Amino acid sequence: MTFKTYSFNKFQYRSLCEQSFLSFIKPLGKRHKDFMIDVLWLILSIQGKINFLQFARYGKHSEQHYCN
């Protein structure tokens, strides 16, 4: 059994997230879209346990912002 491996850089992952995610969140504003894309990007990129502290560590917002 063989597995294909794909190598993407971070900009390709971001554009892939945007294309797939924006297809079903049309009514949201730009700030909400950007935030949701950042959260999706963090979920895909963080290894191990995913929580608000990890989001704050690797993301660009504070832990409280992600929690709210």
PDB file of N, H, CA, C and O in Angstrom:
ATOM      1  N   MET A   1       0.842  -1.166   0.000  1.00  0.00           N
ATOM      2  CA  MET A   1       0.000   0.000   0.000  1.00  0.00           C
ATOM      3  C   MET A   1       0.895   1.240   0.000  1.00  0.00           C
ATOM      4  O   MET A   1       1.833   1.342   0.791  1.00  0.00           O
ATOM      5  N   THR A   2       0.599   2.159  -0.878  1.00  0.00           N
ATOM      6  H   THR A   2      -0.163   2.076  -1.521  1.00  0.00           H
ATOM      7  CA  THR A   2       1.396   3.380  -0.954  1.00  0.00           C
ATOM      8  C   THR A   2       0.540   4.578  -0.584  1.00  0.00           C
ATOM      9  O   THR A   2      -0.664   4.612  -0.841  1.00  0.00           O
ATOM     10  N   PHE A   3       1.184   5.546   0.018  1.00  0.00           N
ATOM     11  H   PHE A   3       2.162   5.518   0.227  1.00  0.00           H
ATOM     12  CA  PHE A   3       0.502   6.767   0.401  1.00  0.00           C
ATOM     13  C   PHE A   3       1.125   7.929  -0.331  1.00  0.00           C
ATOM     14  O   PHE A   3       2.346   8.007  -0.470  1.00  0.00           O
ATOM     15  N   LYS A   4       0.296   8.822  -0.794  1.00  0.00           N
ATOM     16  H   LYS A   4      -0.695   8.759  -0.682  1.00  0.00           H
ATOM     17  CA  LYS A   4       0.810  10.037  -1.418  1.00  0.00           C
ATOM     18  C   LYS A   4       1.047  11.074  -0.334  1.00  0.00           C
ATOM     19  O   LYS A   4       0.223  11.250   0.564  1.00  0.00           O
ATOM     20  N   THR A   5       2.155  11.745  -0.423  1.00  0.00           N
ATOM     21  H   THR A   5       2.824  11.602  -1.153  1.00  0.00           H
ATOM     22  CA  THR A   5       2.403  12.848   0.498  1.00  0.00           C
ATOM     23  C   THR A   5       2.359  14.140  -0.297  1.00  0.00           C
ATOM     24  O   THR A   5       2.877  14.223  -1.411  1.00  0.00           O
ATOM     25  N   TYR A   6       1.753  15.114   0.277  1.00  0.00           N
ATOM     26  H   TYR A   6       1.332  15.047   1.182  1.00  0.00           H
ATOM     27  CA  TYR A   6       1.637  16.407  -0.371  1.00  0.00           C
ATOM     28  C   TYR A   6       2.448  17.416   0.417  1.00  0.00           C
ATOM     29  O   TYR A   6       2.388  17.452   1.646  1.00  0.00           O
ATOM     30  N   SER A   7       3.189  18.216  -0.279  1.00  0.00           N
ATOM     31  H   SER A   7       3.237  18.187  -1.278  1.00  0.00           H
ATOM     32  CA  SER A   7       3.938  19.262   0.402  1.00  0.00           C
ATOM     33  C   SER A   7       3.352  20.614   0.019  1.00  0.00           C
ATOM     34  O   SER A   7       3.338  21.001  -1.150  1.00  0.00           O
ATOM     35  N   PHE A   8       2.877  21.311   1.022  1.00  0.00           N
ATOM     36  H   PHE A   8       2.888  20.997   1.971  1.00  0.00           H
ATOM     37  CA  PHE A   8       2.303  22.630   0.836  1.00  0.00           C
ATOM     38  C   PHE A   8       3.083  23.608   1.697  1.00  0.00           C
ATOM     39  O   PHE A   8       3.590  23.248   2.760  1.00  0.00           O
ATOM     40  N   ASN A   9       3.173  24.824   1.240  1.00  0.00           N
ATOM     41  H   ASN A   9       2.762  25.117   0.377  1.00  0.00           H
ATOM     42  CA  ASN A   9       3.702  25.838   2.134  1.00  0.00           C
ATOM     43  C   ASN A   9       2.530  26.497   2.849  1.00  0.00           C
ATOM     44  O   ASN A   9       1.374  26.198   2.553  1.00  0.00           O
ATOM     45  N   LYS A  10       2.825  27.404   3.800  1.00  0.00           N
ATOM     46  H   LYS A  10       3.764  27.648   4.041  1.00  0.00           H
ATOM     47  CA  LYS A  10       1.747  27.945   4.623  1.00  0.00           C
ATOM     48  C   LYS A  10       0.769  28.800   3.828  1.00  0.00           C
ATOM     49  O   LYS A  10      -0.400  28.897   4.201  1.00  0.00           O
ATOM     50  N   PHE A  11       1.214  29.419   2.749  1.00  0.00           N
ATOM     51  H   PHE A  11       2.164  29.340   2.445  1.00  0.00           H
ATOM     52  CA  PHE A  11       0.310  30.239   1.956  1.00  0.00           C
ATOM     53  C   PHE A  11      -0.657  29.372   1.155  1.00  0.00           C
ATOM     54  O   PHE A  11      -1.802  29.765   0.930  1.00  0.00           O
ATOM     55  N   GLN A  12      -0.207  28.206   0.727  1.00  0.00           N
ATOM     56  H   GLN A  12       0.724  27.887   0.910  1.00  0.00           H
ATOM     57  CA  GLN A  12      -1.094  27.297   0.012  1.00  0.00           C
ATOM     58  C   GLN A  12      -2.154  26.733   0.958  1.00  0.00           C
ATOM     59  O   GLN A  12      -3.311  26.583   0.568  1.00  0.00           O
ATOM     60  N   TYR A  13      -1.768  26.417   2.204  1.00  0.00           N
ATOM     61  H   TYR A  13      -0.827  26.539   2.521  1.00  0.00           H
ATOM     62  CA  TYR A  13      -2.745  25.957   3.184  1.00  0.00           C
ATOM     63  C   TYR A  13      -3.768  27.044   3.470  1.00  0.00           C
ATOM     64  O   TYR A  13      -4.965  26.769   3.562  1.00  0.00           O
ATOM     65  N   ARG A  14      -3.295  28.281   3.610  1.00  0.00           N
ATOM     66  H   ARG A  14      -2.323  28.504   3.535  1.00  0.00           H
ATOM     67  CA  ARG A  14      -4.218  29.384   3.907  1.00  0.00           C
ATOM     68  C   ARG A  14      -5.204  29.583   2.766  1.00  0.00           C
ATOM     69  O   ARG A  14      -6.397  29.770   3.007  1.00  0.00           O
ATOM     70  N   SER A  15      -4.726  29.545   1.530  1.00  0.00           N
ATOM     71  H   SER A  15      -3.757  29.393   1.334  1.00  0.00           H
ATOM     72  CA  SER A  15      -5.637  29.728   0.402  1.00  0.00           C
ATOM     73  C   SER A  15      -6.598  28.542   0.285  1.00  0.00           C
ATOM     74  O   SER A  15      -7.759  28.720  -0.086  1.00  0.00           O
ATOM     75  N   LEU A  16      -6.126  27.342   0.596  1.00  0.00           N
ATOM     76  H   LEU A  16      -5.183  27.197   0.897  1.00  0.00           H
ATOM     77  CA  LEU A  16      -6.999  26.175   0.585  1.00  0.00           C
ATOM     78  C   LEU A  16      -8.085  26.312   1.649  1.00  0.00           C
ATOM     79  O   LEU A  16      -9.248  25.998   1.395  1.00  0.00           O
ATOM     80  N   CYS A  17      -7.709  26.778   2.835  1.00  0.00           N
ATOM     81  H   CYS A  17      -6.764  27.034   3.042  1.00  0.00           H
ATOM     82  CA  CYS A  17      -8.690  27.017   3.903  1.00  0.00           C
ATOM     83  C   CYS A  17      -9.692  28.071   3.478  1.00  0.00           C
ATOM     84  O   CYS A  17     -10.895  27.907   3.679  1.00  0.00           O
ATOM     85  N   GLU A  18      -9.204  29.146   2.894  1.00  0.00           N
ATOM     86  H   GLU A  18      -8.226  29.279   2.731  1.00  0.00           H
ATOM     87  CA  GLU A  18     -10.100  30.223   2.468  1.00  0.00           C
ATOM     88  C   GLU A  18     -11.094  29.729   1.434  1.00  0.00           C
ATOM     89  O   GLU A  18     -12.287  30.017   1.533  1.00  0.00           O
ATOM     90  N   GLN A  19     -10.618  28.988   0.443  1.00  0.00           N
ATOM     91  H   GLN A  19      -9.649  28.754   0.363  1.00  0.00           H
ATOM     92  CA  GLN A  19     -11.501  28.525  -0.620  1.00  0.00           C
ATOM     93  C   GLN A  19     -12.563  27.582  -0.079  1.00  0.00           C
ATOM     94  O   GLN A  19     -13.733  27.697  -0.444  1.00  0.00           O
ATOM     95  N   SER A  20     -12.176  26.653   0.785  1.00  0.00           N
ATOM     96  H   SER A  20     -11.226  26.559   1.081  1.00  0.00           H
ATOM     97  CA  SER A  20     -13.146  25.684   1.278  1.00  0.00           C
ATOM     98  C   SER A  20     -14.076  26.302   2.309  1.00  0.00           C
ATOM     99  O   SER A  20     -15.264  25.980   2.347  1.00  0.00           O
ATOM    100  N   PHE A  21     -13.550  27.183   3.141  1.00  0.00           N
ATOM    101  H   PHE A  21     -12.585  27.444   3.110  1.00  0.00           H
ATOM    102  CA  PHE A  21     -14.343  27.736   4.220  1.00  0.00           C
ATOM    103  C   PHE A  21     -15.248  28.865   3.750  1.00  0.00           C
ATOM    104  O   PHE A  21     -16.391  28.967   4.196  1.00  0.00           O
ATOM    105  N   LEU A  22     -14.758  29.700   2.868  1.00  0.00           N
ATOM    106  H   LEU A  22     -13.830  29.616   2.505  1.00  0.00           H
ATOM    107  CA  LEU A  22     -15.552  30.837   2.417  1.00  0.00           C
ATOM    108  C   LEU A  22     -16.718  30.430   1.525  1.00  0.00           C
ATOM    109  O   LEU A  22     -17.622  31.227   1.275  1.00  0.00           O
ATOM    110  N   SER A  23     -16.697  29.207   1.055  1.00  0.00           N
ATOM    111  H   SER A  23     -15.963  28.559   1.258  1.00  0.00           H
ATOM    112  CA  SER A  23     -17.788  28.771   0.189  1.00  0.00           C
ATOM    113  C   SER A  23     -19.109  28.649   0.953  1.00  0.00           C
ATOM    114  O   SER A  23     -20.175  28.707   0.338  1.00  0.00           O
ATOM    115  N   PHE A  24     -19.063  28.480   2.291  1.00  0.00           N
ATOM    116  H   PHE A  24     -18.198  28.433   2.790  1.00  0.00           H
ATOM    117  CA  PHE A  24     -20.316  28.354   3.022  1.00  0.00           C
ATOM    118  C   PHE A  24     -20.489  29.378   4.150  1.00  0.00           C
ATOM    119  O   PHE A  24     -21.385  29.226   4.980  1.00  0.00           O
ATOM    120  N   ILE A  25     -19.645  30.420   4.193  1.00  0.00           N
ATOM    121  H   ILE A  25     -18.917  30.544   3.519  1.00  0.00           H
ATOM    122  CA  ILE A  25     -19.848  31.472   5.199  1.00  0.00           C
ATOM    123  C   ILE A  25     -19.991  32.835   4.535  1.00  0.00           C
ATOM    124  O   ILE A  25     -19.426  33.818   5.015  1.00  0.00           O
ATOM    125  N   LYS A  26     -20.708  32.903   3.483  1.00  0.00           N
ATOM    126  H   LYS A  26     -21.167  32.105   3.093  1.00  0.00           H
ATOM    127  CA  LYS A  26     -20.890  34.151   2.732  1.00  0.00           C
ATOM    128  C   LYS A  26     -21.440  35.307   3.571  1.00  0.00           C
ATOM    129  O   LYS A  26     -20.964  36.429   3.399  1.00  0.00           O
ATOM    130  N   PRO A  27     -22.420  35.105   4.477  1.00  0.00           N
ATOM    131  CA  PRO A  27     -23.025  36.261   5.144  1.00  0.00           C
ATOM    132  C   PRO A  27     -22.156  36.929   6.217  1.00  0.00           C
ATOM    133  O   PRO A  27     -22.535  37.985   6.725  1.00  0.00           O
ATOM    134  N   LEU A  28     -21.015  36.354   6.575  1.00  0.00           N
ATOM    135  H   LEU A  28     -20.708  35.497   6.163  1.00  0.00           H
ATOM    136  CA  LEU A  28     -20.179  36.945   7.614  1.00  0.00           C
ATOM    137  C   LEU A  28     -19.384  38.132   7.081  1.00  0.00           C
ATOM    138  O   LEU A  28     -19.099  38.217   5.887  1.00  0.00           O
ATOM    139  N   GLY A  29     -19.034  39.039   7.978  1.00  0.00           N
ATOM    140  H   GLY A  29     -19.266  38.969   8.948  1.00  0.00           H
ATOM    141  CA  GLY A  29     -18.218  40.192   7.612  1.00  0.00           C
ATOM    142  C   GLY A  29     -16.748  39.815   7.480  1.00  0.00           C
ATOM    143  O   GLY A  29     -16.358  38.689   7.790  1.00  0.00           O
ATOM    144  N   LYS A  30     -15.938  40.759   7.021  1.00  0.00           N
ATOM    145  H   LYS A  30     -16.255  41.674   6.769  1.00  0.00           H
ATOM    146  CA  LYS A  30     -14.524  40.494   6.769  1.00  0.00           C
ATOM    147  C   LYS A  30     -13.769  40.125   8.044  1.00  0.00           C
ATOM    148  O   LYS A  30     -12.945  39.210   8.030  1.00  0.00           O
ATOM    149  N   ARG A  31     -14.041  40.828   9.150  1.00  0.00           N
ATOM    150  H   ARG A  31     -14.710  41.571   9.162  1.00  0.00           H
ATOM    151  CA  ARG A  31     -13.340  40.542  10.400  1.00  0.00           C
ATOM    152  C   ARG A  31     -13.647  39.128  10.898  1.00  0.00           C
ATOM    153  O   ARG A  31     -12.754  38.422  11.365  1.00  0.00           O
ATOM    154  N   HIS A  32     -14.907  38.721  10.795  1.00  0.00           N
ATOM    155  H   HIS A  32     -15.633  39.295  10.415  1.00  0.00           H
ATOM    156  CA  HIS A  32     -15.283  37.378  11.229  1.00  0.00           C
ATOM    157  C   HIS A  32     -14.695  36.319  10.310  1.00  0.00           C
ATOM    158  O   HIS A  32     -14.247  35.270  10.774  1.00  0.00           O
ATOM    159  N   LYS A  33     -14.693  36.587   9.017  1.00  0.00           N
ATOM    160  H   LYS A  33     -15.057  37.439   8.641  1.00  0.00           H
ATOM    161  CA  LYS A  33     -14.105  35.634   8.076  1.00  0.00           C
ATOM    162  C   LYS A  33     -12.628  35.446   8.358  1.00  0.00           C
ATOM    163  O   LYS A  33     -12.140  34.317   8.399  1.00  0.00           O
ATOM    164  N   ASP A  34     -11.900  36.561   8.556  1.00  0.00           N
ATOM    165  H   ASP A  34     -12.296  37.479   8.522  1.00  0.00           H
ATOM    166  CA  ASP A  34     -10.472  36.475   8.840  1.00  0.00           C
ATOM    167  C   ASP A  34     -10.202  35.717  10.129  1.00  0.00           C
ATOM    168  O   ASP A  34      -9.275  34.910  10.198  1.00  0.00           O
ATOM    169  N   PHE A  35     -11.014  35.975  11.154  1.00  0.00           N
ATOM    170  H   PHE A  35     -11.768  36.630  11.098  1.00  0.00           H
ATOM    171  CA  PHE A  35     -10.840  35.276  12.424  1.00  0.00           C
ATOM    172  C   PHE A  35     -11.095  33.780  12.269  1.00  0.00           C
ATOM    173  O   PHE A  35     -10.323  32.967  12.778  1.00  0.00           O
ATOM    174  N   MET A  36     -12.161  33.413  11.578  1.00  0.00           N
ATOM    175  H   MET A  36     -12.788  34.074  11.165  1.00  0.00           H
ATOM    176  CA  MET A  36     -12.485  32.001  11.404  1.00  0.00           C
ATOM    177  C   MET A  36     -11.426  31.278  10.574  1.00  0.00           C
ATOM    178  O   MET A  36     -11.117  30.115  10.833  1.00  0.00           O
ATOM    179  N   ILE A  37     -10.878  31.959   9.589  1.00  0.00           N
ATOM    180  H   ILE A  37     -11.129  32.904   9.378  1.00  0.00           H
ATOM    181  CA  ILE A  37      -9.810  31.359   8.789  1.00  0.00           C
ATOM    182  C   ILE A  37      -8.564  31.164   9.642  1.00  0.00           C
ATOM    183  O   ILE A  37      -7.883  30.146   9.521  1.00  0.00           O
ATOM    184  N   ASP A  38      -8.259  32.136  10.504  1.00  0.00           N
ATOM    185  H   ASP A  38      -8.813  32.963  10.602  1.00  0.00           H
ATOM    186  CA  ASP A  38      -7.119  31.986  11.408  1.00  0.00           C
ATOM    187  C   ASP A  38      -7.309  30.814  12.360  1.00  0.00           C
ATOM    188  O   ASP A  38      -6.369  30.058  12.607  1.00  0.00           O
ATOM    189  N   VAL A  39      -8.514  30.657  12.895  1.00  0.00           N
ATOM    190  H   VAL A  39      -9.277  31.271  12.694  1.00  0.00           H
ATOM    191  CA  VAL A  39      -8.789  29.542  13.799  1.00  0.00           C
ATOM    192  C   VAL A  39      -8.666  28.211  13.059  1.00  0.00           C
ATOM    193  O   VAL A  39      -8.078  27.263  13.581  1.00  0.00           O
ATOM    194  N   LEU A  40      -9.207  28.138  11.869  1.00  0.00           N
ATOM    195  H   LEU A  40      -9.684  28.908  11.446  1.00  0.00           H
ATOM    196  CA  LEU A  40      -9.097  26.911  11.079  1.00  0.00           C
ATOM    197  C   LEU A  40      -7.638  26.597  10.769  1.00  0.00           C
ATOM    198  O   LEU A  40      -7.220  25.441  10.828  1.00  0.00           O
ATOM    199  N   TRP A  41      -6.869  27.627  10.438  1.00  0.00           N
ATOM    200  H   TRP A  41      -7.209  28.566  10.389  1.00  0.00           H
ATOM    201  CA  TRP A  41      -5.444  27.462  10.159  1.00  0.00           C
ATOM    202  C   TRP A  41      -4.718  26.945  11.397  1.00  0.00           C
ATOM    203  O   TRP A  41      -3.862  26.066  11.292  1.00  0.00           O
ATOM    204  N   LEU A  42      -5.052  27.482  12.567  1.00  0.00           N
ATOM    205  H   LEU A  42      -5.748  28.196  12.653  1.00  0.00           H
ATOM    206  CA  LEU A  42      -4.425  27.035  13.809  1.00  0.00           C
ATOM    207  C   LEU A  42      -4.782  25.590  14.124  1.00  0.00           C
ATOM    208  O   LEU A  42      -3.926  24.822  14.565  1.00  0.00           O
ATOM    209  N   ILE A  43      -6.024  25.215  13.904  1.00  0.00           N
ATOM    210  H   ILE A  43      -6.719  25.839  13.546  1.00  0.00           H
ATOM    211  CA  ILE A  43      -6.442  23.830  14.159  1.00  0.00           C
ATOM    212  C   ILE A  43      -5.664  22.866  13.271  1.00  0.00           C
ATOM    213  O   ILE A  43      -5.274  21.785  13.713  1.00  0.00           O
ATOM    214  N   LEU A  44      -5.440  23.254  12.031  1.00  0.00           N
ATOM    215  H   LEU A  44      -5.757  24.133  11.672  1.00  0.00           H
ATOM    216  CA  LEU A  44      -4.701  22.384  11.120  1.00  0.00           C
ATOM    217  C   LEU A  44      -3.207  22.352  11.411  1.00  0.00           C
ATOM    218  O   LEU A  44      -2.544  21.363  11.097  1.00  0.00           O
ATOM    219  N   SER A  45      -2.665  23.407  12.001  1.00  0.00           N
ATOM    220  H   SER A  45      -3.204  24.210  12.255  1.00  0.00           H
ATOM    221  CA  SER A  45      -1.218  23.484  12.141  1.00  0.00           C
ATOM    222  C   SER A  45      -0.692  23.099  13.517  1.00  0.00           C
ATOM    223  O   SER A  45       0.482  22.750  13.639  1.00  0.00           O
ATOM    224  N   ILE A  46      -1.522  23.151  14.560  1.00  0.00           N
ATOM    225  H   ILE A  46      -2.476  23.434  14.461  1.00  0.00           H
ATOM    226  CA  ILE A  46      -1.054  22.827  15.910  1.00  0.00           C
ATOM    227  C   ILE A  46      -1.021  21.318  16.080  1.00  0.00           C
ATOM    228  O   ILE A  46      -1.988  20.616  15.784  1.00  0.00           O
ATOM    229  N   GLN A  47       0.118  20.840  16.563  1.00  0.00           N
ATOM    230  H   GLN A  47       0.904  21.411  16.803  1.00  0.00           H
ATOM    231  CA  GLN A  47       0.256  19.419  16.848  1.00  0.00           C
ATOM    232  C   GLN A  47      -0.028  19.193  18.322  1.00  0.00           C
ATOM    233  O   GLN A  47       0.359  20.010  19.158  1.00  0.00           O
ATOM    234  N   GLY A  48      -0.684  18.123  18.646  1.00  0.00           N
ATOM    235  H   GLY A  48      -0.999  17.460  17.967  1.00  0.00           H
ATOM    236  CA  GLY A  48      -0.975  17.815  20.036  1.00  0.00           C
ATOM    237  C   GLY A  48      -2.300  18.389  20.479  1.00  0.00           C
ATOM    238  O   GLY A  48      -3.244  18.522  19.700  1.00  0.00           O
ATOM    239  N   LYS A  49      -2.340  18.726  21.763  1.00  0.00           N
ATOM    240  H   LYS A  49      -1.574  18.618  22.396  1.00  0.00           H
ATOM    241  CA  LYS A  49      -3.568  19.221  22.368  1.00  0.00           C
ATOM    242  C   LYS A  49      -3.922  20.604  21.833  1.00  0.00           C
ATOM    243  O   LYS A  49      -3.074  21.493  21.768  1.00  0.00           O
ATOM    244  N   ILE A  50      -5.178  20.771  21.455  1.00  0.00           N
ATOM    245  H   ILE A  50      -5.868  20.048  21.509  1.00  0.00           H
ATOM    246  CA  ILE A  50      -5.638  22.049  20.912  1.00  0.00           C
ATOM    247  C   ILE A  50      -6.563  22.693  21.934  1.00  0.00           C
ATOM    248  O   ILE A  50      -7.625  22.156  22.247  1.00  0.00           O
ATOM    249  N   ASN A  51      -6.154  23.847  22.451  1.00  0.00           N
ATOM    250  H   ASN A  51      -5.290  24.283  22.197  1.00  0.00           H
ATOM    251  CA  ASN A  51      -6.980  24.600  23.387  1.00  0.00           C
ATOM    252  C   ASN A  51      -6.714  26.082  23.174  1.00  0.00           C
ATOM    253  O   ASN A  51      -5.922  26.461  22.311  1.00  0.00           O
ATOM    254  N   PHE A  52      -7.390  26.930  23.977  1.00  0.00           N
ATOM    255  H   PHE A  52      -8.033  26.622  24.678  1.00  0.00           H
ATOM    256  CA  PHE A  52      -7.266  28.369  23.785  1.00  0.00           C
ATOM    257  C   PHE A  52      -5.851  28.867  24.077  1.00  0.00           C
ATOM    258  O   PHE A  52      -5.384  29.814  23.445  1.00  0.00           O
ATOM    259  N   LEU A  53      -5.167  28.234  25.033  1.00  0.00           N
ATOM    260  H   LEU A  53      -5.547  27.465  25.547  1.00  0.00           H
ATOM    261  CA  LEU A  53      -3.797  28.627  25.332  1.00  0.00           C
ATOM    262  C   LEU A  53      -2.888  28.357  24.139  1.00  0.00           C
ATOM    263  O   LEU A  53      -2.017  29.169  23.828  1.00  0.00           O
ATOM    264  N   GLN A  54      -3.081  27.235  23.476  1.00  0.00           N
ATOM    265  H   GLN A  54      -3.788  26.575  23.728  1.00  0.00           H
ATOM    266  CA  GLN A  54      -2.301  26.929  22.272  1.00  0.00           C
ATOM    267  C   GLN A  54      -2.636  27.906  21.153  1.00  0.00           C
ATOM    268  O   GLN A  54      -1.748  28.339  20.418  1.00  0.00           O
ATOM    269  N   PHE A  55      -3.905  28.252  21.020  1.00  0.00           N
ATOM    270  H   PHE A  55      -4.626  27.900  21.617  1.00  0.00           H
ATOM    271  CA  PHE A  55      -4.282  29.250  20.018  1.00  0.00           C
ATOM    272  C   PHE A  55      -3.557  30.564  20.272  1.00  0.00           C
ATOM    273  O   PHE A  55      -3.044  31.184  19.340  1.00  0.00           O
ATOM    274  N   ALA A  56      -3.514  30.991  21.534  1.00  0.00           N
ATOM    275  H   ALA A  56      -3.930  30.487  22.291  1.00  0.00           H
ATOM    276  CA  ALA A  56      -2.848  32.251  21.872  1.00  0.00           C
ATOM    277  C   ALA A  56      -1.345  32.154  21.633  1.00  0.00           C
ATOM    278  O   ALA A  56      -0.718  33.129  21.217  1.00  0.00           O
ATOM    279  N   ARG A  57      -0.774  31.002  21.888  1.00  0.00           N
ATOM    280  H   ARG A  57      -1.283  30.210  22.226  1.00  0.00           H
ATOM    281  CA  ARG A  57       0.662  30.828  21.709  1.00  0.00           C
ATOM    282  C   ARG A  57       1.059  30.907  20.237  1.00  0.00           C
ATOM    283  O   ARG A  57       2.058  31.541  19.897  1.00  0.00           O
ATOM    284  N   TYR A  58       0.286  30.270  19.367  1.00  0.00           N
ATOM    285  H   TYR A  58      -0.525  29.755  19.644  1.00  0.00           H
ATOM    286  CA  TYR A  58       0.646  30.211  17.951  1.00  0.00           C
ATOM    287  C   TYR A  58      -0.098  31.228  17.089  1.00  0.00           C
ATOM    288  O   TYR A  58       0.317  31.502  15.962  1.00  0.00           O
ATOM    289  N   GLY A  59      -1.175  31.783  17.597  1.00  0.00           N
ATOM    290  H   GLY A  59      -1.512  31.561  18.512  1.00  0.00           H
ATOM    291  CA  GLY A  59      -1.973  32.735  16.828  1.00  0.00           C
ATOM    292  C   GLY A  59      -1.560  34.169  17.090  1.00  0.00           C
ATOM    293  O   GLY A  59      -0.533  34.437  17.713  1.00  0.00           O
ATOM    294  N   LYS A  60      -2.382  35.084  16.601  1.00  0.00           N
ATOM    295  H   LYS A  60      -3.216  34.866  16.095  1.00  0.00           H
ATOM    296  CA  LYS A  60      -2.049  36.491  16.743  1.00  0.00           C
ATOM    297  C   LYS A  60      -2.966  37.225  17.707  1.00  0.00           C
ATOM    298  O   LYS A  60      -2.892  38.450  17.809  1.00  0.00           O
ATOM    299  N   HIS A  61      -3.824  36.508  18.414  1.00  0.00           N
ATOM    300  H   HIS A  61      -3.884  35.514  18.331  1.00  0.00           H
ATOM    301  CA  HIS A  61      -4.728  37.115  19.387  1.00  0.00           C
ATOM    302  C   HIS A  61      -4.434  36.543  20.769  1.00  0.00           C
ATOM    303  O   HIS A  61      -3.666  35.591  20.905  1.00  0.00           O
ATOM    304  N   SER A  62      -5.053  37.132  21.794  1.00  0.00           N
ATOM    305  H   SER A  62      -5.677  37.906  21.683  1.00  0.00           H
ATOM    306  CA  SER A  62      -4.856  36.657  23.154  1.00  0.00           C
ATOM    307  C   SER A  62      -5.746  35.443  23.428  1.00  0.00           C
ATOM    308  O   SER A  62      -6.655  35.135  22.658  1.00  0.00           O
ATOM    309  N   GLU A  63      -5.467  34.766  24.535  1.00  0.00           N
ATOM    310  H   GLU A  63      -4.728  35.016  25.161  1.00  0.00           H
ATOM    311  CA  GLU A  63      -6.249  33.601  24.918  1.00  0.00           C
ATOM    312  C   GLU A  63      -7.706  33.997  25.174  1.00  0.00           C
ATOM    313  O   GLU A  63      -8.626  33.263  24.811  1.00  0.00           O
ATOM    314  N   GLN A  64      -7.909  35.152  25.795  1.00  0.00           N
ATOM    315  H   GLN A  64      -7.162  35.748  26.089  1.00  0.00           H
ATOM    316  CA  GLN A  64      -9.257  35.632  26.097  1.00  0.00           C
ATOM    317  C   GLN A  64     -10.052  35.897  24.821  1.00  0.00           C
ATOM    318  O   GLN A  64     -11.257  35.650  24.776  1.00  0.00           O
ATOM    319  N   HIS A  65      -9.383  36.398  23.790  1.00  0.00           N
ATOM    320  H   HIS A  65      -8.405  36.599  23.826  1.00  0.00           H
ATOM    321  CA  HIS A  65     -10.059  36.679  22.523  1.00  0.00           C
ATOM    322  C   HIS A  65     -10.574  35.373  21.899  1.00  0.00           C
ATOM    323  O   HIS A  65     -11.708  35.318  21.422  1.00  0.00           O
ATOM    324  N   TYR A  66      -9.757  34.347  21.905  1.00  0.00           N
ATOM    325  H   TYR A  66      -8.837  34.392  22.293  1.00  0.00           H
ATOM    326  CA  TYR A  66     -10.193  33.059  21.351  1.00  0.00           C
ATOM    327  C   TYR A  66     -11.293  32.440  22.202  1.00  0.00           C
ATOM    328  O   TYR A  66     -12.216  31.814  21.681  1.00  0.00           O
ATOM    329  N   CYS A  67     -11.189  32.620  23.514  1.00  0.00           N
ATOM    330  H   CYS A  67     -10.439  33.128  23.937  1.00  0.00           H
ATOM    331  CA  CYS A  67     -12.194  32.052  24.418  1.00  0.00           C
ATOM    332  C   CYS A  67     -13.557  32.703  24.220  1.00  0.00           C
ATOM    333  O   CYS A  67     -14.587  32.029  24.252  1.00  0.00           O
ATOM    334  N   ASN A  68     -13.555  34.017  24.015  1.00  0.00           N
ATOM    335  H   ASN A  68     -12.719  34.564  23.988  1.00  0.00           H
ATOM    336  CA  ASN A  68     -14.827  34.714  23.787  1.00  0.00           C
ATOM    337  C   ASN A  68     -15.406  34.327  22.447  1.00  0.00           C
ATOM    338  O   ASN A  68     -16.475  34.809  22.074  1.00  0.00           O
TER     339      ASN A  68
END
